[in-house]
Amino acid sequence: MTEASSPTGLWDASRDYVRILLDNIRTEARVGLHPWEKFAEHPNPLRVRIELFAHSPRPETEAVFMDYDPLRAALKAWPTRPHTDLLETLAEELVALCFSLPRVEACRVSVQKTAIFNEIDAVGVELYRRRPGPVA
């Protein structure tokens, strides 16, 4: 299947798209499988990056606008959420929230723990997903 014939046609070179970027979001969450993470007094510091992709409307017919406030609000609530074992779970929840925005046709979500190992700047997971649609 070529990109132009994909269900969403997102990467069709003959079409414009807009990319919305929420970069280096700092938040915290109780996350991890290590005992020191499960029973830590404080949540882990996290760095999150979200990219939203949508076909770009024609400026003469529709404004280019996407309300990313629901994503920001969800991330601000992470420090008080119950413990989650896997970063992948947090990332998948963000993907679902991205697709709750009607114009989003694809997204890339990255969630990284920034204080897990002394010798590593960050450990994390990145997901790229296209909006589920009919399979051709």
N, C-alpha and C positions, 0 to 999 in steps of 0.2 A: 504494500500500500504506500503510495507516495504521500508526501506531506500535503500536497494540494488536494488529494482525494481523501484525506483523513476525515473522520466524522465532524470535527470542529473546523478543519481547514485553517487552524491557527497560524501555521507557519507558511501559508501560501504567500510566496514572494510578491504576488500581484496585489496583495491587500496590506493596508496599514494596520498597525496595532499600537496600543499604548501600554506602557509598563509603569506600574505604580510601585514604588520602592519604600519600604519601611526598614531602615538600615541601622544596625547596631543598637537594637532596643535592649536596654538593661532592665532585667527583672530578676526575680528569685522564685524558686519552687523547691519543695521537698521532693527530691527525685534521686533515685539510684538504688543499686542492688547491694552495695557494700554496707557492712554493718555500721560503719561510722556515718554513712549517709542516712540510713534508716532511722537511726537514733540520735541524729544531730540536734543540737539545741537550736540552730538557725538553719533556714533554707539555703540551698546552694545558689550562688550567684550564676545567672545565665545571661547569654547574649543570643538574641533572636534576630533573624533577618527574614523578611517576607517580601516576595515579589509577586505582584498580581499582573496578569496579562489579559487584555481584552482587545477585540477589534476596535480600532479607532473610528469613531463616527465622523461623518463629514462636518467640518466646523459650521457650515451654513445651515445645517439641519438640527444639530444636537450639540450640546456642550460636552466637553470631555471632563467628566466628574465621576469620582467613585468615593463613596463615604467609607473610609477605613476606620472610623471611630469605634465600631464594634470590636475590631481586632485589638486596638489599643486598650479598650476597657477590659477585655478578657485577659490580656497580659498583665494589666495592673492588679488583677485579682489573684494571679498565680501565687503570690507569697502566702496567702491564707488558705489555699486549697489543701486537701488531704495529700498524704504522701503518694507518689506515683513511682512505680519501679523503673519504668523505662522512658528515656527521652523520646523514643519512637511514638509512644502513646501521646505525649504532649504535641509532637509534630503532627500526628494524624488528626488530633482535635483541632489544631490550627487550620489544617487543610479543609476540614469540614466547615469551619467558620468562614474561610475564604470563599467556598462555594455557596455559602448562604447569601453572598452578594451577587445579585442576578447577572451583572455584566462580566464577572470573572469567568474566563474560559480555560485558564490554566494558572497554576501557581507554583512557586518554589519556596519552600519553608526550611529554614535552618535553625536548629536549637543546639546550643553549645554550653557545656559546663565550663566555667572559666577558672575554677579554683579546685580542681579535682586532684591533679598531680603536680608536684613542684617543677618537674622538668618539662612539662607540656603546657603551652599557652591555653589551649582549649581542647576539649573532646566533645564531639557532637555527632549529629545526624542531619542529613539534608534530604528532603523529599521533593520530587518534581511530579506533579500530577496534572492531567488534563481532565476537564469536566467530563464525568461519565455521560455518555450519550448513546444513541442507537448504534449498534454494530452493523456495519455495511457488509 
